[in-house]
Amino acid sequence: MFQMMNEQLAREQMVTRLGEAQQLRVATRVVRARRLSRKAERAAQQARLALARAL
C-alpha cells in the first residue's frame, strides 16, 4: 500500500512538472513574439522616416 502511495505521489509530481514546463514554453513564445513585434514596428517606423525624408 505504501508503495502505491509513493507511485501515485511521483506520478502527480511528474504531471505538475510537465505542466510547469509547458507554461514556461508558452511564456517564452509570448516574449519572443513581443520582441519580434517591437522590432518590426521599429523597422516600419524607420521606413516611414526614410520615405518622408526622400519626399
Backbone as CSV, one residue per row, in Angstrom:
resi,resn,N_x,N_y,N_z,CA_x,CA_y,CA_z,C_x,C_y,C_z
1,MET,0.835,-1.198,0.000,0.000,0.000,0.000,0.879,1.261,0.000
2,PHE,1.925,1.254,0.830,2.817,2.416,0.899,3.503,2.642,-0.445
3,GLN,3.848,1.543,-1.114,4.481,1.629,-2.440,3.541,2.313,-3.434
4,MET,2.253,1.955,-3.383,1.277,2.560,-4.302,1.134,4.050,-4.037
5,MET,1.186,4.441,-2.767,1.087,5.865,-2.429,2.295,6.616,-2.982
6,ASN,3.490,6.017,-2.861,4.687,6.651,-3.400,4.605,6.791,-4.912
7,GLU,4.119,5.759,-5.584,3.988,5.811,-7.049,2.998,6.886,-7.469
8,GLN,1.881,6.971,-6.746,0.879,7.991,-7.061,1.457,9.396,-6.856
9,LEU,2.190,9.583,-5.771,2.810,10.883,-5.492,3.816,11.238,-6.586
10,ALA,4.627,10.267,-6.978,5.609,10.509,-8.038,4.909,10.872,-9.341
11,ARG,3.805,10.192,-9.646,3.052,10.479,-10.868,2.486,11.896,-10.835
12,GLU,1.928,12.288,-9.694,1.361,13.638,-9.560,2.438,14.710,-9.705
13,GLN,3.610,14.455,-9.117,4.707,15.417,-9.235,5.173,15.531,-10.681
14,MET,5.214,14.398,-11.392,5.634,14.419,-12.791,4.641,15.236,-13.634
15,VAL,3.354,15.028,-13.382,2.334,15.790,-14.116,2.474,17.285,-13.828
16,THR,2.739,17.611,-12.566,2.930,19.016,-12.195,4.126,19.613,-12.925
17,ARG,5.242,18.880,-12.932,6.448,19.375,-13.609,6.208,19.548,-15.110
18,LEU,5.492,18.609,-15.712,5.201,18.722,-17.146,4.341,19.952,-17.422
19,GLY,3.380,20.212,-16.545,2.541,21.406,-16.696,3.360,22.684,-16.564
20,GLU,4.268,22.700,-15.603,5.120,23.881,-15.424,6.010,24.100,-16.642
21,ALA,6.551,23.017,-17.179,7.409,23.136,-18.363,6.613,23.670,-19.546
22,GLN,5.373,23.203,-19.697,4.524,23.673,-20.796,4.250,25.167,-20.655
23,GLN,3.942,25.612,-19.437,3.681,27.039,-19.211,4.917,27.873,-19.510
24,LEU,6.079,27.361,-19.151,7.326,28.080,-19.417,7.558,28.222,-20.918
25,ARG,7.273,27.149,-21.668,7.436,27.221,-23.131,6.484,28.242,-23.737
26,VAL,5.244,28.263,-23.265,4.271,29.234,-23.781,4.729,30.653,-23.473
27,ALA,5.178,30.880,-22.249,5.642,32.220,-21.856,6.833,32.651,-22.702
28,THR,7.729,31.717,-22.983,8.901,32.033,-23.805,8.478,32.439,-25.206
29,ARG,7.495,31.722,-25.754,6.999,32.072,-27.102,6.353,33.456,-27.115
30,VAL,5.610,33.777,-26.064,4.955,35.090,-25.985,5.998,36.197,-25.931
31,VAL,7.030,35.997,-25.122,8.104,37.004,-25.014,8.786,37.186,-26.362
32,ARG,9.074,36.071,-27.042,9.735,36.147,-28.352,8.842,36.873,-29.368
33,ALA,7.557,36.589,-29.343,6.634,37.243,-30.274,6.565,38.745,-30.011
34,ARG,6.534,39.128,-28.736,6.508,40.565,-28.410,7.770,41.259,-28.895
35,ARG,8.908,40.585,-28.700,10.189,41.164,-29.116,10.217,41.356,-30.625
36,LEU,9.764,40.340,-31.359,9.741,40.444,-32.824,8.772,41.528,-33.285
37,SER,7.655,41.652,-32.587,6.679,42.679,-32.936,7.275,44.077,-32.757
38,ARG,7.963,44.285,-31.636,8.597,45.596,-31.417,9.659,45.872,-32.478
39,LYS,10.409,44.846,-32.839,11.444,45.009,-33.869,10.809,45.382,-35.210
40,ALA,9.697,44.742,-35.542,9.002,45.049,-36.793,8.442,46.472,-36.772
41,GLU,7.919,46.886,-35.631,7.399,48.255,-35.514,8.514,49.281,-35.708
42,ARG,9.678,49.025,-35.120,10.818,49.950,-35.303,11.234,50.012,-36.762
43,ALA,11.275,48.854,-37.421,11.669,48.828,-38.833,10.656,49.596,-39.686
44,ALA,9.377,49.438,-39.390,8.345,50.159,-40.139,8.468,51.660,-39.911
45,GLN,8.737,52.050,-38.674,8.898,53.471,-38.368,10.107,54.049,-39.110
46,GLN,11.192,53.306,-39.152,12.382,53.774,-39.868,12.101,53.885,-41.370
47,ALA,11.322,52.949,-41.903,10.976,53.007,-43.326,10.115,54.231,-43.609
48,ARG,9.153,54.519,-42.703,8.315,55.715,-42.888,9.164,56.984,-42.827
49,LEU,10.128,57.023,-41.915,11.008,58.180,-41.798,11.843,58.364,-43.067
50,ALA,12.398,57.266,-43.565,13.220,57.330,-44.769,12.384,57.816,-45.952
51,LEU,11.155,57.339,-46.047,10.267,57.761,-47.132,9.956,59.243,-47.019
52,ALA,9.658,59.688,-45.789,9.332,61.109,-45.580,10.526,61.988,-45.952
53,ARG,11.728,61.550,-45.622,12.912,62.346,-45.959,13.158,62.390,-47.458
54,ALA,12.795,61.305,-48.140,13.045,61.225,-49.586,12.066,62.113,-50.363
55,LEU,10.937,62.421,-49.765,9.942,63.231,-50.490,10.214,64.708,-50.424
